[in-house]
Amino acid sequence: MRTSLLAASALASLVLASGTPVAAETKAPAAHAAHAPAAAGAIPKATGYFAADSTLPFHAPDFTKIKEADYVPAFEQGMAIQRAEVAAIVANRAAPTFENTIVAYEKSGRELGRVARVFYALTGANTTDGLDAIDEQMSPRLAAHSDAINLDPAFFARVKAVYDKRASMTMTPEDARLLERTYDRMVHAGAMLTPEQRERVKAINSELSTLATKYGQDVRQATVAGAVFVTDKAQLKGLSDADIATAAKLAAEKGKPGQWAIALQNTTQQPLLPTMENRPLRERLFNASLHRADGQAGTGDTRVLLAKIAALRAEKASLFGNPDWATYAMWDRMAKNPKTALDFMNQMVPALAATQRREAAELDAQIKKDGGDFTVKPWDWYRYANKVKAERYSLDEDKMMEYFQIQKVLEDGVFYMANQLYGLSFKRRTDIPVYHPDVWTYTVYDSDGTEQGLFYFDPYQRPSKRGGAWMSNFVEQSFLWGNKPVIYNVLNIPKAPEGSPQLVSYDNVNTMFHEFGHALHGLFADQKYETLSGTATARDFVEYPSQVHEMWVTDPKVLANYARHYKTGDTIPAAMIDKIEAAGKFNQGYDFGETVEAALLDMKWHALSPQAAAAIDTPEEVDAFEAKALGETGLEVGLIPPRYRSTYFNHIFSDPEGYSAGYYSYLWTQMLDHDSRKWFTDNGGLTRKNGDHYRATVLSRGGTMDYFEMFKNFAGRAPDIQPLLEARGLTGGTTAPAKPADECCMAKKAEPAKK
């Protein structure tokens, strides 16, 4: 699963016009005597690197001119300028209008946006101790800055005055959407609260910002520290020469030459477990992953941190009259409320649990067949699942990798797909400074030859990078400013030893197509306002366009163009692809189950009342709550742990909001994804006509309209869950037939007797 947009820290959006405003309900007079123009003062003049747009093509950041010492002054200066800009809005004696209030707010904070986008890109992809220290220093200050602006009753009064007369105003649809979003976000942030409640929200926001930053840093450090060392090379039997060389290099870098170190990735399961023959080492590696940051593995302890985050969120939600954080957080989601999301997931649980038990029995049989005298454990699962898969489908995943060279996958696969669907073309360039030598850059051209944007590709794993894969922007598309998008994709592919071919797994091929789906969502942005541009959509919609683009990984035309053997140049055999697709429904008990478990765990944390959340304040209570929450899922969590345990669940705890009460989004958007794949298949597949239609109805729309309406404009109907159930092998009489999805239908759970 991809983390995608988490790299665009919530702080970056907090300080921009799309931030989190607030204030008590008041009526706005035509002029504010207490805020005369003189009170606003002059807007400070910006200085330093971030004072103006970069002079590089597309205003791309010039990393040769940016020093760590630049960030704190730029943040401070950017905050001072935005405060003055908003003070000028409040001090304006003219009656509030869309232009002098809403658009003026949209225009504020440009320097702050520039520094935030670069800074949070680096803290995600190439951090240092210095950047981490700045992050800790600035996070609460930025949260306080946002609150100082957006918890101002006089400022909200002007916004509300414009909003209240919207019915009589002449606006474009995008103008109307910006007005609604600005007002709704201010109310959601506390605009209607009492002064005392607003002060408590400020304090909570500041503390959450500090705790979330600390949690993310602790998880990254725990992941790095959790590397498993091996002193006897014989224990590495089954690993490839490249994997062993990588482990030797990492051990040497960690001060233990002559040993081998296996780095952890962000998820519970680890990529080397399937090929690792030594069972005790498999168990050791798996447990190092499972117990990172939980006080048991010597890699720190995030339990008290995450408990404080959950409690503060629940308390904040209560200030708004919400029973829990999930209800509060889902205000702008496509699913609308926790019940809809929970019922959507729960209707799949019976069939999924049965699949888990059936697959475990199959793996036990394989273990016995191989002479083993044990039953399958989580650290065995993928090893024996791959054996069953290889026997059943004659699929050798190591052989598959030989057809996937990273540059060909990107340029002849991902880019070729984008050309065939949308007419895009790409030109590699070496004149754009990058933040790490492993980053590649490309100019993206539209079908008419005009420049569409700039794309950065950062593929390789390194200690300075957090786990996962994601997309974000250095520059947001905006007609208001005349900016085209500057976008980056970040992945965590293990880098091959120097001199060896850089091959990638089939899973990483999927990730490359997925993350470029996010990139296309940003590249095709067609909005006037940054607040609504590109991927500025709901959490449970933003993963949808990225997932759809994974369907082209095995498209015959695309495959023939990129999947070539690194030695012979031969195209990947059609029979191998047939086996990949036939095997697609195999092992769904684990593959799909671990994600459902993580999504349900997320919801359990964020469905706590303030009283219940506050009662969980020790490491032992965190463990007990997690065990109870997972036990209640009805799934086989002992055999199949969640994709992320609470102690390293960055999606939901390392950001003030992030994917909290939103990890279900990866499942919800799979519903949209698989239904869309059916539409593409029914309408001729990989064609420019289909691509142009998808671009016009979905990829170019940003956050400018209702998401159900957007989907209906694309597919001609509401989304349907059935293609997802079929793709996951969760039909066949174990699940009730699903009705087409609309705003409410997913909230109705199938009756147990029908499952």
Secondary structure by P-SEA (a helix, b strand, c coil): cccccccccaaaaaacccccccccbbbbcccccccccccccccccccccccccccccccccccccccccccaaaaaaaaaaaaaaaaaaaaccccccccccaaaaaacaaaaaaaaaaaaaaacccccaaaaaaaaacaaaaaaaaaaaaacaaaaaaaaaaaaacccccccaaaaaaaaaaaaaaaaacccccaaaaaaaaaaaaaaaaaaaaaaaaaaaaaaacbbbbccccccccccaaaaaaaaaaaaaaccccbbbbbbccccccccccccccaaaaaaaaaaaaaccccccccccaaaaaaaaaaaaaaaaaaaccccaaaaaacccccccaaaaaaaaaaacaaaaaaaaaaaaaaaaaaaaacccccccccaaaaaaaaaaaaacccccccccccccccccccccaaaaaaaacbbbbbbbcccccccccbbbbbbbcccccccbbbbbbbcccccccccccccccbbbbcccccccbbbbbbbcccccccccccccaaaaaaaaaaaaaaaaaaaccccccccccccccccccaaaaaaaccccccaaaaaaccccccccccccaaaaaaaaaacccccccaaaaaaaaaaaaaaaaaccaaaaaacccaaaaaaaaaaaaaacccccccccccccccccccccccccccccccaaaaaaaaaaaaaaaaaaacccccaaaaaaaaaccccccccccaaaaaaaaccccccaaaaaaaaccccccccccccccccccccccccccc
